[in-house]
Amino acid sequence: MKKGWIVIIAIVAIVAIWGVSGYNSLVKQEEGVKTAWSQVENQYQRRSDLIPNLVNTVKGYASHESTTLEDVVAARARATQTTIDAENLTAESMQQFQQAQGELTNALGRLLFIQENYPDLKANQNFSELQAQLEGTENRIATERRNFNNAARAYNTKVRRFPTNLIAGMFGFGQYPYFEATDGDEAVPTVEF
C-alpha cells in the first residue's frame, strides 16, 4: 500500500514540476517578446524625435516645399498617435501600426529627396548630421523589428509545441503577430517638382 502512494506522489510531483517549468518557460519567452517590442518602440520614438529638427533645418533652405514638410509633420503625428500596448499585440493593431509607420517612412523619403535640388542644404552640416542619424535610426528599426520577429517566432513555436501547448492553453498564452512588409513598401517614393 505504501509503494502505491509513493508512486502516485512521485507521478504528481513530476507532473507538477513539469507544469511549473513549462509555465515559467512560457512567461520568460513572453517577457522576451515584450522586451523586443519595447525596443522597436524606442527606435520609432527616436525617429519621431529627430523629425522636427530635420524639418526645421529643411525649412530654412526650402521654404516653398511646404507641402512636403506638412506631409512629414502630419505623418509623424499619425505615427505617434498609433501605439500598441505590449499586452495587446494583435494582427490588426500591428497592421495599423505598420501602416502609420510606413506612411512616415514614405514622407521622410520625399523630404530627404529634396536635398538633391538644394545644394546649400546638401552642404549644411546640421542637415547632414540629422540625415546620418535618421539613416542610423532606420537601420536600428530594421534590426529591432528583426529581433522582435525572432523573439515572437521562438515564443509562438513554444506555445504551439506539444506538450507545452497544453500549459499555454490552460493559462491563456496566445501567439504574437509578426512584422511583415506592407503593401507598397517595395515602391520608391515619388517626388514631383
N, C-alpha and C positions, 0 to 999 in steps of 0.2 A: 504493500500500500504506500509506503514512504517513497519507493522508487517512482511510482506513478506520479505523485505530487512533485517530486523533484524534476521529472521530465517535463511536466506541464509548466512549472515555474520557469524552467530553463527556456522552453519554447516561447513563453510570454515575454521573458526578458530579452531574448534575441529579436523578437518582433518589435518590441518597444525600442530597443537600441537602434534597429534598422529604421524605424519610423522617425525617431528623433534626428538621426543622422541625415536622412533624406530631407526632412523638413528644413534643418539648418543649412544644408547644402543649397536648397532652393532659395532660402532667404538671402544667403550670401551672393548667389548669382543675380538675384533680382536687385539687390543693392548695387551690384556692379553695373547693371543696365541703367539704373537711376543715376549713378555717378557719371557714366559715359554721357547720358543725356544732359546732365548739368554742364559738362564740358562743351557740348555742342552749343548750348545756350550762351555760355560765357563767350565763345568765339563770335557768335552772331551779335551779342551785345557790344563786343569790342568793335565790330564793323560799324554798328549803328553809332557808336561814339565818335568814330573817325569821320563819318559822313558830313556833319555840319562844318568841320574845319575844311574839308576838301571843297565843299560847295562854296564857302565864303572865299576861299582862295581863287576859285574859278570865276566867281562874280566880279572880282576886281579886274579881270582881263577880258571877260566875255560877257559883258552886261546884257547884250542883246540876245543871249542864248537863254533867256528867262524860261522858256517852255521846258527845256531840258532840265534846268535847275529845279523848276517847280515839280517836274515829274519825279526827280530823285527824292526831293523832300516828301512828296506825297507817298511814294513807295516806301520810304523809311518809316513814315507814320503808320502805314498799314502793317508793315512787317513787325514793328514794335508792339502793335496792338494785338497781334496774333500770337498768343502764347499757349503753351501746353504745360500742364502740371504733370510731373513725372508719374503721378498716381493714375492719371487718366490718359495715357498714351494709347489712342485708338487709331485705326487706319484712317478714319475720316478726319480726325484732328491733325494727324500727321500730314495728310494731303493738303489741308488748308494752310498749315504752317509752311510746307514746302512751296506752295503756290505763292504766298506772300513774299517769302524769301527769294523766290525765282524772279518775281517782278522787280524786286530791289536790285538783284544782280543784273538784270537787263538794263535798268535805268542807269546803274553805275557804269555799265559798258558804254552806253551812249555818252555819258559825262566824260569818261576817260578818252573817248574818241575825239572829243572837242579839241584836245590839246594839239592834234595834228594841224589844225587851222590857225593856231595861235603860237607862233614861235617864242614870243615873250613868256607865255605861260609854260611852255615846254622847258624853258631855261630857268624858271623860278624854282629856287631851292626848296621852299615850303611845299610847293606842289609836288616836286619830285620825291620829297621825303614822305609826304602823305600818300602818294601813289604807291611807293615801295611798301609802306606799312599796310596799305589796303591789300596789295597783292600778297603780302605775307599772311595777312589775316585770312584771305580766301584759301590759301594753302592749308592753314591751320583748321579752317572749317571743314575742308575736304578730309583731312586726317581725322578729326574728331567724329565726323559722320561715319567714316570707315570703322573707327573704334567702337562707335555705338552699334553699328550693324554687326560687328564681330561679337560684342557682348550680348546683343539680342539673339543672335544665332545660337550661341552657346547655351543661353538660358532657355530659349524655345526648344532646343534639342533635348535638354534635360527634362523639361516639362512634358514632352511628348513620349519619352522613352519609358519602356516598362522596366521595372516596377515603380519608378519614381512618379509616373503619371497617376498612379493610384493616390499617392500623397498629395500631388498637385490638385487633383480633382476634389479630394476631401477638404482641402484648405483654401480653395479658390484661386490658385495660382494660374493666371491666364498667360497667353502669348503676347509679345510685344511686336508692333509693326516695324518694318524696315524703312530706311530712307531709300527712295527709288528715284530714278530720273523722271522728271515730269515732262509732259508733252511740250515740245518747243524748246527744251533745254539744248538740243543739238544745233539749233539755229543761231547764227551770229546776229547780234542786234544790228538793226539798220539805222543809219543816221542820215538825215537829209538836210541840206542847207539851201 
